[in-house]
Structure formats: structure tokens, C-alpha cells
Amino acid sequence: MKNIYHKSAGKGIKGLSAVLLASLMALNFGCTKDFEEYNTNPTALSPEQTTSLLKSAIGPIEQEIFHNYQIAQNLSADAFSGYMMPPTPFNGGINNMNYSLNNGWNSTGFNDQYNFVMAPISKIGQSEVKTKSPEAWGIALLVQVMAMSRVTDKFGPIPYTTAGSSLVSTPYENQKTVYDAFFRQIDTAATNLQAYITAKPGTPAFYDKGDLVYQGDPVKWLKLANSLRLRLATRIVKADAATAKLQGEKALSAPGGLLTTVTDNAAVAQSGTRDNDLWVVTVSYDGDNALGAALQSYLVGYNDPRLPVYATPATDPLFANQYVGIRSGANTSFNGLGKAGYKTYSSLNSSDNLRSPAGQKAPQILMTAAEVWFLKAEAALRGWAGAGDAQTNYETGITTSLQQWNVSAGNYLADATSRPTAYVDPKNPANNAAAVSTITVRWDAAASNEQKLERIITQKWLAIFPDGQEAWSEFRRTGYPKLFTVANNFSNGTINTQTQIRRLPYPSTEFGNGNSAEVVKAVGLLGGPDNGGTRLWWDVDKSNF
């Protein structure tokens, strides 16, 4: 990258009026203490004034779900998920990718969602929109849940239901409390949207074209609300099976249904001068992002038709036109090679895999119908009412993903022999790794539930690319797909190489900003030390289904 903080301040808020910029977006806040100061600022716009500007505000807020993408997601979750690996030896090659966790990078994934999502949505909640256009408030709540679920799934306990209620002490809440709040907010959103659809069929919601996801389509937002509920219900299944089943079955039977076809997919469009973040780190930053070895292993091993859509062949003369990724935690400074020696490995297909429109201006995916079919497949496996048949859902998930990327299925669904491959680094044999999975594509009705789950999650992982945050969360929850371990582990023993990284530590600034007592309590809620080896609440150490 040109600069680790390049394009960080203000990215995604271009195009807002100066008044809205000053009143709705918190540009330099540190965390929850500043969030409260923002919300009580006596010079802020009145609710009435704010209402008139909100149609143009919702889109930039939606884009802020990905704020500071490179350092908030790409240099952590995207690599931890096995999808991607930078060829650049940042910080002298000692960084997140080999578990020497960078506090400066990781703090953005904690702070920014409070400042750029929760703060302006709180302002929406203080406006007339909440009562006069409740469907718009419902949409805002869904945006907040999508953003903040990513935060809690990175760090664990966070301030949520009381965020901004105190200038002195902002309590952190355990993840069960946070998830329960998510479900209540989805309840509100779904109820408001359903009432609006009934009262005003065919009418766009308040935000209309300002909404960069669905252009104010309440029917699609309701589908997303139900699908998001199913995702979050499945996430907590090993920690709180009763709540997971209750919420999952509620989603499966909810009015409005779920995301079912590619036309239902939720993605945030680009606006103004904003570019797709994945395109930026892959192309604009001169190849600071490459194909991960794990993704190569599965795509090549399965002869997956999405391979040339997701990635481009290597350009290195030693192995030109082959698909060769980079193993997580690899020493890219090996023999002085550095970025120049490794950016000739396979890259992401930045002009094809991002689609509609290709590359630079492609929307950024929030949730797809393919993911929902795999969620239903797992729900069926667990016996949840309304889930349908596991095999049918699994196969529909695959075909829906292939449709999303405009590739032909061929005999992919019937392939019972192809398996993930070993990894061979043509330049440094120290990075080589044997294949870690023998799972095949074709459904096997006689397999155990554990084998069926591996098959479902492996194909789900392939389908939800390039969302490394969701992929990393599902890997931690299920152990699937099986991933290569890091080639080098510089965590000083805090992260087990075989178990792999489980979370990010809290930003050091949280311990020194007047809220330190609450952060110390949060560490107590973790049930382990504040490091990358401690499991989150929903990340239960169970090896069986």
C-alpha cells in the first residue's frame, strides 16, 4: 500500500453536504466516550433539521460498514479466513499475518463502527424519522446490526445497548447480551418493514435512492432482516442452542421470507469518487493483496468453475499461468524477495470477480442468497422446523453461487473424487503444506452429521468469498473449512498454531481513555486473557457436531 492509513479519514463520506458532514459524522473520535460527547453536542442539528438531510445520509453510513477496509479487515480477517495474503512484508514482515498483532491496525476495526455507524444512526433515532417513517428506522437498525456484529465477532464483549449513555463509564456487555439486543433490533426492523409493506405496497421506503443497498425497497430489506436473523442464530448454536433454534425457526417462518435468488443479494453500491475497497488494496495499492494458499487449495483441487473468476494466474516466469497463492504467515522477505518477488503469484481477479460493474466501482457484498441456502442446509441438519431438506439446500446453495458468478455448473455437483490439493511454494519450500481436507463436493446421504457439516461449510466458504470477516467467523465456529496453519507464528505463545487465531485484542487506547475500568471488566467477561488465542462466547471448543 502507499500508506497504511491512506484514504482512511473521511472515506465513504464524500458527497455529503458540509452541514451533514459536521452534524452526522464523527470524523476523529476515539471510541465510546467520544460517541457520547457527539450525541450530546448542543450545537448539533435539531431532529427536524436532521430529518431533511437523512435521505442522503443513509448511503454513506452503509458504506461505513467497511470503513478503513484494509486495516480493519483485509490485514486481519481476510487473511485469517484463508482467502487472501499480502505479498508485502509490512512492518518488516512482523505483523498480523504471522500473529504479531498490530494494535494500530486492529483498533480501527473497533473504533470506527462507533464513530461512523452508531453515532449517525443514533442521530437518526433522535429525529422525526423514527416515528414518522418507522420503516426507515428499521433499515437503519439493520445497518447498525450488520456493522456491530462484525465488531463483536472480532473482539468479543463490547459496549452496545448503553453505548453513549455515560461520559465517564461505558459498560462492556457479554456477547449473549449483545446478540440478544441484535435479535430485538431485528424484531423492530422486521415489524416496521412488514407494516409498511402492508400499508403501502409497492412504495419505496423513506430513503428511496439514497439507500445504496436496495434503493429503499422494503420487500428486499425485510428478506435481509430475516436472513440476518438466521445468520446470527446459527452463529450462536454451540453456545446457546435453545436461543439459536428459537431465532432460527423464527427466521425460517417469518413473513417476507429469506434471500433466495441472486437478485436478492445485498451489496453496498459505490457512489461519487468512492472505489471498491478490495479493488483498491489489490490494484490501486500496486498488488498489496494476493490469493491465499487455502483458497487456491480448494478451488484448484475441486476444478472449481469459480477459480478464474476469483483469481488470476501467476505472472512469474517460473510458474506463469499457474494458480499459486501465498500461504498465511509466509516469510515474504525470504532471500530478500519482498513484495516484488511475491506479487507475481496469483492475484485476485479484480476486473472479473467483483462484477456489476467490474472492478473499481463494484458493489461490496453484505449477504447473498447462496449463503442463506447454506444456512438452511445446516438448519435442516440440526432439525430446525421450516428448514427443508439439507441436500436440496446444499445443492441449491452451490448452484446459486455459480449463478451469482455467471459460471456453468457442469458436473461439479456430482464430483465425488476431486479433493483439495497440497500447497507448494515455488520459491520457498519452508511454506509447503500437505492437504488438510479430503472432503469432496458431491453430497453423501450416508455420511455422518460432522462430515455433512464440513461439506456444507466448505462450500459456504467458497460461496461467500470475498467476505473474509464472515468466513473467519464461520471457521472459528465450526472448524471448517480446514485451513493451512500459519507458516510462522510470532505470537510468543499466546496463539496456538493448530487452533489458529480466535479474536483480536482490545485497542490499547481503550485502557487509557477514562473507560479503563470497564475494559478490565470486559477482559473478565472473555473468560481468558486479552489476546488472539482466547475464544469468543459463541466459539465453543467442541470438535463434534
Disulfide bonds with the S-S distance in Angstrom:
none
